[in-house]
């Protein structure tokens, strides 16, 4: 929501009237022509300042609507051709911009870096969980973490449960955007309709690592009824969450010690194949 047709005060009242909370405030640094050659990494200082101002705007709005954090999905920061990008200068600008944004957000507002391999760029700079976590480690700021979009992680070739376990080591999983995809593209489908087992394992690791943040929906049901799609998504997540909670954890861990795939599969398959 860009707050062009509603004020933060009106939005806060709308949330309160429906018993809702705002889980994340996204920073709009990708959808305008001025950012076509980058936002946080734009080589024109004037446009880069405008991008940083958008980050500060998102933080101000988050504070006004009592939202715990902002999301940085830097869709314009990347490249398409070899030799197009001065990688060293690009990374210097990126780290500096995220640091400035996080320092403005501190201490009360979290900054979640959302990664994605491609689209709209053929190569987005923050492409996977490893790069996102490296940025977090490099900056060393307590309010900087990672927002995992399930479909983006699939596109990056990740087993998303492993990504959760990795981020949990430093308590840096700040937010989750739930959907499903066929891995080659950001399909934004209803959760659990394609990668059922990966979704189940992801939820298992959310439980095992005691993730206590939001599980938000990031779906685009262009041809479907949006309300029905959202309702199905919530029911799917709830059912799979309950299913993950029924996994015999001691038995699974014992099987995993052997690295015998059939032994571990025998534990989880009982959830479906009675």
C-alpha positions in Angstrom: 0.0 0.0 0.0 1.5 3.3 -1.1 -0.7 5.5 1.1 -1.7 7.6 -1.9 -5.4 7.0 -1.3 -5.4 6.6 2.5 -3.5 8.3 5.4 -1.5 6.3 7.9 -4.0 7.3 10.6 -6.9 6.0 8.5 -5.0 2.8 7.7 -4.3 2.3 11.5 -8.0 2.7 12.2 -8.9 0.3 9.4 -6.6 -2.3 10.9 -8.0 -1.8 14.4 -11.6 -2.0 13.1 -10.8 -5.5 11.7 -8.6 -6.7 14.5 -5.5 -6.8 12.2 -1.9 -5.8 12.5 0.6 -4.6 9.9 3.4 -7.2 9.6 5.7 -5.5 7.2 6.2 -2.2 5.3 7.8 -2.7 2.0 10.1 -0.1 0.5 9.1 1.0 -3.1 12.5 1.3 -4.9 11.7 -0.8 -8.0 8.4 0.3 -9.6 9.4 3.7 -11.1 11.4 4.6 -14.2 13.9 6.7 -12.2 15.1 3.5 -10.6 15.6 1.5 -13.9 19.4 1.5 -13.5 19.3 0.8 -9.8 18.1 2.3 -6.6 20.4 1.8 -3.6 23.3 1.2 -6.1 22.4 4.0 -8.6 25.5 5.7 -9.7 23.8 9.1 -9.9 24.0 10.5 -6.3 20.7 12.4 -6.7 18.7 9.3 -7.6 20.5 7.2 -5.0 19.5 9.8 -2.4 15.9 9.5 -3.6 16.0 5.7 -3.0 17.4 6.2 0.5 14.6 8.7 1.1 12.1 6.0 0.1 13.7 3.7 2.7 13.4 6.4 5.4 9.8 7.0 4.3 8.9 3.3 4.8 10.5 3.4 8.3 8.5 6.5 9.2 5.3 4.9 8.0 6.1 1.7 9.8 6.4 3.6 13.0 3.2 5.4 12.5 1.2 2.2 12.0 3.1 0.3 14.7 4.6 -2.1 12.2 7.7 -4.0 13.5 9.8 -3.8 10.4 10.4 -2.8 6.8 11.3 -5.0 3.8 14.1 -4.3 1.4 13.4 -6.1 -1.9 15.9 -4.4 -4.1 14.5 -5.4 -7.5 16.2 -2.7 -9.5 19.7 -3.3 -8.0 21.5 -5.8 -10.3 22.6 -6.1 -13.9 21.8 -7.9 -17.2 25.0 -8.0 -19.2 28.6 -8.9 -18.6 30.9 -5.9 -18.1 27.8 -3.8 -17.4 28.5 -3.5 -13.6 31.5 -2.4 -11.6 30.9 -5.1 -9.0 33.3 -3.6 -6.4 31.7 -0.2 -6.5 28.2 -1.7 -6.7 28.7 -3.7 -3.5 30.2 -0.7 -1.7 27.2 1.4 -2.5 24.7 -1.4 -1.6 26.2 -2.0 1.8 26.5 1.7 2.6 22.8 2.2 1.6 21.5 -0.7 3.7 23.6 0.5 6.6 22.2 4.0 6.4 18.7 2.7 6.2 19.2 0.3 9.2 20.8 3.1 11.3 17.8 5.3 10.7 15.5 2.4 11.6 17.3 1.5 14.8 16.6 0.6 17.5 12.9 -0.1 17.2 12.4 -1.1 13.5 13.7 -4.2 11.9 15.1 -4.2 8.3 14.5 -7.5 6.5 16.5 -8.1 3.3 14.5 -10.1 0.8 16.5 -12.0 -1.8 15.7 -13.2 -5.3 17.9 -14.5 -8.1 16.2 -12.7 -11.1 13.3 -10.6 -12.3 13.0 -7.8 -13.0 16.8 -8.0 -13.5 18.4 -11.0 -15.1 20.8 -11.0 -12.2 19.6 -9.4 -8.9 22.5 -8.5 -6.7 21.0 -10.1 -3.5 20.2 -13.4 -5.1 20.2 -16.0 -2.4 20.2 -16.7 1.3 24.0 -16.8 1.4 24.5 -13.3 0.0 21.7 -11.9 2.2 23.2 -13.5 5.3 26.7 -12.3 4.3 25.4 -8.7 4.2 23.8 -9.2 7.7 27.2 -10.5 9.0 29.2 -7.8 7.3 27.1 -5.0 8.7 26.8 -6.5 12.1 23.7 -4.4 13.0 21.2 -6.1 15.3 18.2 -4.8 13.4 19.2 -6.2 10.0 18.0 -9.6 9.1 16.5 -11.6 6.2 13.0 -11.9 4.8 12.5 -15.3 3.1 10.1 -15.4 0.2 9.3 -19.1 -0.3 9.1 -18.8 -4.1 12.3 -16.7 -4.4 14.1 -19.3 -2.3 12.9 -22.1 -4.6 14.1 -20.0 -7.6 17.5 -19.8 -6.0 17.6 -23.6 -5.9 17.3 -23.8 -2.1 15.8 -26.3 0.2 13.9 -23.7 2.1 14.0 -25.6 5.4 17.8 -25.5 5.2 17.6 -21.7 4.7 15.6 -21.4 7.9 18.0 -23.5 9.8 20.9 -21.4 8.5 19.3 -18.1 9.4 18.3 -19.4 12.8 21.9 -19.8 13.8 22.2 -16.0 14.2 18.5 -15.4 14.8 18.2 -13.4 11.6 15.0 -14.7 10.0 12.8 -11.6 10.3 9.9 -12.3 8.0 8.4 -15.0 5.7 6.4 -14.4 2.5 4.4 -17.5 1.7 3.6 -18.9 -1.7 4.6 -21.7 -4.0 6.3 -21.8 -7.4 7.6 -24.2 -10.0 11.2 -23.0 -9.3 11.9 -21.5 -12.7 9.8 -18.3 -12.0 8.2 -16.3 -9.3 4.7 -17.9 -9.8 3.2 -16.7 -6.5 0.8 -19.7 -6.2 -1.1 -20.9 -3.2 1.2 -22.5 -0.6 1.6 -26.2 -0.8 0.1 -26.9 -4.2 3.4 -27.7 -5.9 6.1 -28.3 -3.3 4.2 -30.0 -0.6 7.1 -31.8 1.0 9.4 -28.8 0.8 6.7 -26.7 2.5 6.2 -29.2 5.2 9.9 -29.4 5.9 10.1 -25.6 5.9 7.3 -25.4 8.5 9.0 -28.2 10.5 12.2 -26.1 10.7 10.2 -23.0 11.6 8.9 -25.0 14.6 12.3 -26.5 15.5 14.0 -23.2 15.4 11.1 -21.5 17.3 10.5 -18.9 14.6 8.0 -16.4 16.1 7.6 -13.9 13.3 4.8 -13.5 10.7 3.9 -15.9 7.9 2.6 -13.5 5.4 1.0 -14.3 2.0 2.7 -13.1 -1.2 0.4 -14.4 -3.9 -1.0 -13.1 -7.2 -4.2 -15.0 -8.1 -4.7 -13.1 -11.3 -7.3 -15.5 -12.7 -8.6 -16.9 -9.5 -11.0 -15.5 -6.9 -8.6 -13.7 -4.6 -10.6 -14.3 -1.4 -10.9 -18.0 -2.2 -7.2 -18.3 -2.9 -6.3 -16.5 0.3 -8.7 -18.7 2.3 -7.2 -21.9 0.7 -3.7 -20.6 1.4 -4.5 -20.1 5.1 -6.2 -23.5 5.4 -3.2 -25.2 3.7 -0.7 -23.5 5.9 -2.6 -24.4 9.1 -3.1 -28.0 8.0 0.6 -28.4 7.1 1.7 -26.6 10.3 -0.4 -29.1 12.4 1.0 -32.0 10.3 4.6 -30.8 10.9 3.9 -30.7 14.6 2.9 -34.4 14.5 6.3 -35.5 13.2 8.0 -37.9 15.6 11.1 -35.7 16.2 13.2 -38.1 18.2 12.6 -40.9 15.6 13.4 -38.5 12.7 16.6 -37.2 14.4 17.7 -40.8 15.0 17.1 -41.6 11.3 18.9 -38.5 10.2 22.0 -39.6 12.1 22.3 -42.5 9.7 21.8 -40.3 6.6 19.7 -43.2 5.3 17.1 -41.4 3.2 14.6 -44.3 3.3 14.8 -44.3 7.1 13.9 -40.6 7.4 11.3 -40.8 4.7 9.6 -43.7 6.5 9.0 -41.3 9.5 7.4 -38.5 7.5 5.5 -40.5 4.9 3.2 -41.8 7.7 1.7 -38.3 7.8 0.2 -38.9 4.4 0.3 -42.5 3.6 -1.3 -44.1 6.6 
